[in-house]
């Protein structure tokens, strides 16, 4: 199960016990915000794209959407999201639980600037009913992100 992979992965920093498991689904931004008791913007959603045949994850605030022009300028290709089967196969987590932790080898992870306005955010933790509250600095560290990007805009 992907949440167990995430729990094992987060042991490196001794934060595995901070994973929150909810009795209800947290598979969408709105559901996750309700479950975590925070505003939807503080849900760190992980978007899955295909770039040059590889999976690329962009972690962004819950209240933004991808800006196609910014995305193309950053990645030099049109934004093409992975389908559910590709996400599971290429990333290692199922849709609804995709997170930037314990992903398959070769997956590139980027953090969107939209997250920087918060001190803490709630990314998923590998299942459709989990999250972990992390600081932005912790998110940088735990995700192993390549860099900060600016590929989103407010809804």
C-alpha positions as a Markdown table, in Angstrom:
| # | Residue | x | y | z |
|---|---|---|---|---|
| 1 | Unk | 0.0 | 0.0 | 0.0 |
| 2 | Unk | 1.3 | 3.4 | -0.9 |
| 3 | Unk | 0.7 | 5.0 | 2.5 |
| 4 | Unk | 3.0 | 2.4 | 4.0 |
| 5 | Unk | 5.7 | 3.3 | 1.5 |
| 6 | Unk | 5.3 | 6.9 | 2.5 |
| 7 | Unk | 5.4 | 6.1 | 6.2 |
| 8 | Unk | 8.6 | 4.1 | 5.6 |
| 9 | Unk | 10.1 | 6.9 | 3.5 |
| 10 | Unk | 9.4 | 9.6 | 6.1 |
| 11 | Unk | 11.2 | 7.6 | 8.8 |
| 12 | Unk | 14.4 | 9.2 | 7.5 |
| 13 | Unk | 13.3 | 12.4 | 9.2 |
| 14 | Unk | 11.4 | 10.7 | 12.0 |
| 15 | Unk | 8.1 | 12.3 | 11.0 |
| 16 | Unk | 6.2 | 9.2 | 9.9 |
| 17 | Unk | 3.9 | 9.5 | 13.0 |
| 18 | Unk | 2.7 | 12.9 | 11.8 |
| 19 | Unk | 0.7 | 11.3 | 9.0 |
| 20 | Unk | -3.0 | 12.0 | 9.5 |
| 21 | Unk | -5.4 | 9.2 | 8.5 |
| 22 | Unk | -9.0 | 10.4 | 8.1 |
| 23 | Unk | -12.2 | 8.3 | 8.4 |
| 24 | Unk | -13.4 | 10.0 | 5.2 |
| 25 | Unk | -12.0 | 10.6 | 1.8 |
| 26 | Unk | -9.4 | 13.3 | 1.2 |
| 27 | Unk | -9.1 | 12.6 | -2.5 |
| 28 | Unk | -10.0 | 16.1 | -3.6 |
| 29 | Unk | -8.8 | 19.5 | -2.4 |
| 30 | Unk | -12.3 | 20.3 | -0.9 |
| 31 | Unk | -12.5 | 16.9 | 0.9 |
| 32 | Unk | -8.9 | 17.2 | 2.1 |
| 33 | Unk | -9.5 | 20.7 | 3.5 |
| 34 | Unk | -12.6 | 19.4 | 5.3 |
| 35 | Unk | -10.8 | 16.4 | 6.7 |
| 36 | Unk | -7.7 | 18.4 | 7.7 |
| 37 | Unk | -9.7 | 21.4 | 9.1 |
| 38 | Unk | -7.9 | 24.0 | 6.9 |
| 39 | Unk | -8.7 | 26.3 | 4.0 |
| 40 | Unk | -8.6 | 24.6 | 0.6 |
| 41 | Unk | -5.6 | 26.8 | -0.5 |
| 42 | Unk | -3.4 | 25.1 | 2.1 |
| 43 | Unk | -3.9 | 21.7 | 0.6 |
| 44 | Unk | -0.7 | 21.0 | -1.4 |
| 45 | Unk | -2.1 | 19.2 | -4.4 |
| 46 | Unk | 0.3 | 17.1 | -6.5 |
| 47 | Unk | -0.4 | 17.3 | -10.2 |
| 48 | Unk | 1.1 | 14.6 | -12.5 |
| 49 | Unk | 2.3 | 15.4 | -16.0 |
| 50 | Unk | 4.2 | 13.7 | -18.8 |
| 51 | Unk | 7.3 | 15.5 | -20.0 |
| 52 | Unk | 9.6 | 13.9 | -22.5 |
| 53 | Unk | 8.3 | 10.4 | -21.6 |
| 54 | Unk | 8.8 | 10.9 | -17.9 |
| 55 | Unk | 6.5 | 11.6 | -15.0 |
| 56 | Unk | 6.8 | 15.1 | -13.6 |
| 57 | Unk | 5.0 | 16.2 | -10.4 |
| 58 | Unk | 4.1 | 19.8 | -9.6 |
| 59 | Unk | 3.0 | 20.4 | -6.0 |
| 60 | Unk | 0.8 | 23.5 | -5.9 |
| 61 | Unk | -1.6 | 25.3 | -3.6 |
| 62 | Unk | -5.2 | 24.0 | -3.6 |
| 63 | Unk | -6.7 | 27.2 | -5.0 |
| 64 | Unk | -4.6 | 27.5 | -8.2 |
| 65 | Unk | -4.7 | 25.9 | -11.6 |
| 66 | Unk | -2.0 | 25.4 | -14.2 |
| 67 | Unk | -1.3 | 28.3 | -16.4 |
| 68 | Unk | -0.6 | 26.8 | -19.8 |
| 69 | Unk | 1.7 | 29.6 | -21.0 |
| 70 | Unk | 3.8 | 29.5 | -17.9 |
| 71 | Unk | 3.9 | 25.7 | -18.0 |
| 72 | Unk | 5.1 | 25.7 | -21.6 |
| 73 | Unk | 7.8 | 28.3 | -20.8 |
| 74 | Unk | 9.0 | 26.2 | -17.9 |
| 75 | Unk | 8.9 | 22.7 | -19.4 |
| 76 | Unk | 9.1 | 23.5 | -23.2 |
| 77 | Unk | 6.0 | 21.4 | -23.9 |
| 78 | Unk | 2.3 | 21.6 | -23.6 |
| 79 | Unk | 0.9 | 20.5 | -20.3 |
| 80 | Unk | -0.3 | 16.9 | -20.6 |
| 81 | Unk | -1.6 | 15.3 | -17.5 |
| 82 | Unk | -1.1 | 11.6 | -16.9 |
| 83 | Unk | -4.2 | 9.4 | -16.8 |
| 84 | Unk | -5.1 | 7.4 | -13.7 |
| 85 | Unk | -3.4 | 4.2 | -15.0 |
| 86 | Unk | -0.2 | 6.1 | -15.9 |
| 87 | Unk | -0.2 | 7.9 | -12.5 |
| 88 | Unk | -0.2 | 4.6 | -10.6 |
| 89 | Unk | 2.3 | 2.9 | -12.9 |
| 90 | Unk | 4.8 | 5.8 | -13.4 |
| 91 | Unk | 4.5 | 7.7 | -10.1 |
| 92 | Unk | 3.7 | 4.8 | -7.7 |
| 93 | Unk | 0.6 | 6.3 | -6.0 |
| 94 | Unk | -3.0 | 6.1 | -7.1 |
| 95 | Unk | -5.0 | 9.2 | -8.0 |
| 96 | Unk | -6.4 | 10.7 | -4.8 |
| 97 | Unk | -3.3 | 9.9 | -2.8 |
| 98 | Unk | -0.6 | 11.2 | -5.1 |
| 99 | Unk | 2.1 | 13.0 | -3.1 |
| 100 | Unk | 5.7 | 14.0 | -3.6 |
| 101 | Unk | 7.0 | 11.3 | -1.1 |
| 102 | Unk | 8.2 | 7.8 | -1.9 |
| 103 | Unk | 7.6 | 8.1 | -5.6 |
| 104 | Unk | 9.1 | 5.8 | -8.2 |
| 105 | Unk | 12.7 | 6.3 | -9.4 |
| 106 | Unk | 13.0 | 8.9 | -12.2 |
| 107 | Unk | 10.0 | 11.0 | -11.2 |
| 108 | Unk | 10.9 | 14.7 | -11.2 |
| 109 | Unk | 9.3 | 16.8 | -8.5 |
| 110 | Unk | 8.8 | 20.6 | -8.6 |
| 111 | Unk | 7.2 | 22.9 | -6.0 |
| 112 | Unk | 5.0 | 25.8 | -7.3 |
| 113 | Unk | 5.5 | 29.3 | -6.0 |
| 114 | Unk | 1.8 | 29.4 | -5.0 |
| 115 | Unk | 2.8 | 27.4 | -1.9 |
| 116 | Unk | 5.2 | 30.1 | -0.5 |
| 117 | Unk | 2.5 | 32.2 | 1.0 |
| 118 | Unk | 1.9 | 29.6 | 3.7 |
| 119 | Unk | 3.9 | 28.6 | 6.7 |
| 120 | Unk | 2.4 | 25.1 | 6.6 |
| 121 | Unk | 0.6 | 23.0 | 4.0 |
| 122 | Unk | -1.1 | 19.6 | 3.8 |
| 123 | Unk | 0.1 | 17.3 | 1.0 |
| 124 | Unk | -1.4 | 13.8 | 0.7 |
| 125 | Unk | 0.5 | 10.8 | 2.2 |
| 126 | Unk | 0.0 | 8.1 | -0.4 |
| 127 | Unk | -3.7 | 7.2 | 0.1 |
| 128 | Unk | -7.1 | 8.8 | -0.6 |
| 129 | Unk | -7.7 | 9.5 | 3.1 |
| 130 | Unk | -4.4 | 10.8 | 4.4 |
| 131 | Unk | -2.2 | 13.9 | 4.6 |
| 132 | Unk | 0.7 | 15.3 | 6.6 |
| 133 | Unk | 1.1 | 18.8 | 7.9 |
| 134 | Unk | 4.5 | 20.1 | 6.9 |
| 135 | Unk | 6.3 | 23.5 | 6.8 |
| 136 | Unk | 7.4 | 24.7 | 3.4 |
| 137 | Unk | 11.0 | 24.0 | 4.4 |
| 138 | Unk | 10.0 | 20.4 | 5.3 |
| 139 | Unk | 8.2 | 20.0 | 2.1 |
| 140 | Unk | 11.3 | 21.1 | 0.2 |
| 141 | Unk | 13.4 | 18.5 | 2.1 |
| 142 | Unk | 11.0 | 15.6 | 2.2 |
| 143 | Unk | 9.9 | 15.9 | -1.4 |
| 144 | Unk | 13.5 | 16.0 | -2.8 |
| 145 | Unk | 12.1 | 18.6 | -5.2 |
| 146 | Unk | 14.4 | 19.8 | -8.0 |
| 147 | Unk | 13.4 | 23.5 | -7.8 |
| 148 | Unk | 10.7 | 26.0 | -7.3 |
| 149 | Unk | 8.7 | 26.9 | -10.4 |
| 150 | Unk | 5.9 | 29.4 | -11.3 |
| 151 | Unk | 3.5 | 27.5 | -13.5 |
| 152 | Unk | 0.1 | 28.2 | -11.9 |
| 153 | Unk | -2.4 | 31.0 | -11.6 |
| 154 | Unk | -5.3 | 31.8 | -9.3 |
| 155 | Unk | -8.6 | 30.2 | -10.2 |
